[in-house]
Amino acid sequence: MSKIAITAATLYVIVLLRAGGTFALGWLTAAGARRSRFAARMSSPKFQRVEQAIQRWGSPVVAVSFLTVGFQTAANFLAGTMRMPLRRYLPALFLGGAAWALIYATAGLGVLALLGRLFAEQTALGVAAVAVLALAVCGTVLYRRRRTATAPGTPAAEES
């Protein structure tokens, strides 16, 4: 069996457990909220319409969310809190999870092989590439935090 197939199968099991667990956590959270002071809000007609729309049309959103970074956890949690029926959720989970596992198995192994070759043949260049990547990630995070903090309507911008 090839490295890609083994990696994809492992990642597929991981994503099924992680996303399914997130969905279950959302389901349990909603069950608790329905017994709390939020029960009146959750039984409003507007909330019920949103919940029905997600139950009916949320499957494509869940499946596509696996192709994004940072949105898939929210999509699975919200699908759980909105009580998406399992007959709609599971096919989206299986399809989206398979796409995610294949993408990360192929691209991930390719990047690791490239970095391994780079470190083996030209160590200084490999270290420099990792340092540039780390600096780019840190710079992006700092830029976004500063932009959010100075955006109109945020508490930090209103204090200054």
C-alpha positions in Angstrom: 0.0 0.0 0.0 1.4 3.4 -0.9 2.3 6.1 1.6 -0.4 8.4 0.2 -3.2 5.8 0.7 -2.1 5.0 4.3 -1.8 8.7 5.2 -5.2 9.5 3.6 -6.8 6.6 5.4 -5.3 7.7 8.7 -6.4 11.3 8.1 -9.9 10.2 7.1 -10.3 8.4 10.4 -9.0 11.4 12.3 -11.3 13.9 10.5 -14.4 11.6 11.0 -13.7 11.4 14.8 -12.9 15.1 15.1 -15.7 16.5 13.0 -18.2 13.9 14.3 -17.2 14.8 17.9 -17.6 18.5 17.2 -21.1 17.8 15.8 -22.0 15.7 18.9 -20.6 18.5 21.2 -22.8 21.0 19.3 -25.8 18.7 19.7 -25.3 18.3 23.4 -24.7 22.1 23.8 -28.0 22.8 22.1 -29.8 20.2 24.3 -28.5 22.0 27.4 -29.4 25.4 26.0 -32.9 24.3 25.4 -33.2 23.6 29.1 -31.7 26.9 30.1 -32.8 30.6 30.1 -32.1 30.6 26.3 -35.0 28.2 25.7 -37.4 31.1 24.9 -35.1 32.6 22.3 -34.6 29.2 20.7 -38.3 28.6 20.4 -38.9 31.9 18.5 -40.3 31.6 15.0 -37.2 33.3 13.5 -34.9 30.8 15.2 -37.1 27.9 14.1 -37.0 29.1 10.4 -33.2 29.3 10.6 -33.0 25.9 12.2 -35.2 24.3 9.5 -33.1 25.9 6.7 -29.9 24.5 8.2 -31.5 21.1 8.6 -32.6 21.1 5.0 -29.7 23.0 3.2 -26.8 22.7 5.6 -25.3 19.5 4.1 -23.5 21.2 1.2 -22.2 23.8 3.6 -20.8 21.1 5.9 -19.2 19.2 2.9 -17.6 22.3 1.4 -16.4 23.5 4.9 -13.8 20.8 4.8 -12.1 22.6 1.9 -11.6 25.7 4.0 -9.2 26.5 6.9 -10.8 27.5 10.1 -14.5 27.2 9.1 -15.0 23.4 9.3 -15.1 23.3 13.1 -17.7 26.1 13.2 -19.8 24.4 10.5 -19.8 21.1 12.2 -20.6 22.6 15.6 -23.4 24.7 14.2 -24.8 21.7 12.3 -24.9 20.0 15.7 -26.5 22.9 17.6 -29.1 23.3 14.9 -29.9 19.6 15.1 -29.1 18.7 11.5 -30.6 15.2 11.0 -27.9 12.5 10.8 -29.3 11.3 7.4 -28.2 14.7 6.0 -25.1 15.2 8.1 -23.3 11.9 7.7 -23.1 11.9 3.9 -21.7 15.5 4.0 -19.2 14.4 6.7 -18.1 11.4 4.7 -17.7 13.2 1.4 -16.1 16.4 2.9 -13.8 14.4 5.1 -12.6 12.2 2.2 -11.8 15.4 0.2 -10.0 16.9 3.2 -8.0 13.7 3.8 -7.0 13.3 0.2 -5.9 17.0 -0.1 -3.9 16.9 3.0 -2.4 13.5 2.3 -1.1 14.5 -1.2 -0.2 18.1 -0.6 1.1 17.4 2.9 3.3 14.6 1.9 4.6 16.6 -1.0 5.5 19.5 1.2 7.2 17.2 3.7 9.2 15.5 1.0 10.3 18.8 -0.5 11.4 20.1 2.9 13.2 16.8 3.7 15.1 17.0 0.4 15.8 20.7 1.0 17.2 20.1 4.5 19.2 17.1 3.3 20.8 18.8 0.3 21.0 22.4 1.4 20.5 22.7 5.2 21.0 26.5 5.3 18.4 27.1 2.6 15.9 24.7 4.4 16.3 26.6 7.7 15.9 29.9 5.9 12.7 28.7 4.2 11.2 27.6 7.5 12.2 30.9 9.1 10.6 32.9 6.3 7.5 30.8 6.5 7.3 31.3 10.3 7.9 35.1 9.9 5.1 35.3 7.3 2.7 33.5 9.6 3.6 35.7 12.5 3.3 38.9 10.4 -0.1 37.9 9.1 -1.4 37.2 12.6 -0.1 40.5 13.9 -1.4 42.5 10.9 -4.9 41.0 11.4 -4.9 41.6 15.1 -3.9 45.2 14.7 -6.4 45.8 11.9 -9.2 44.3 14.0 -8.2 46.3 17.0 -8.3 49.6 15.1 -11.4 48.9 13.1 -14.3 51.3 13.8 -16.8 49.9 16.4 -14.3 47.8 18.3 -13.7 48.6 22.0 -10.0 49.3 21.4 -10.7 51.8 18.7 -13.4 53.6 20.7 -11.0 54.0 23.8 -8.4 55.9 21.8 
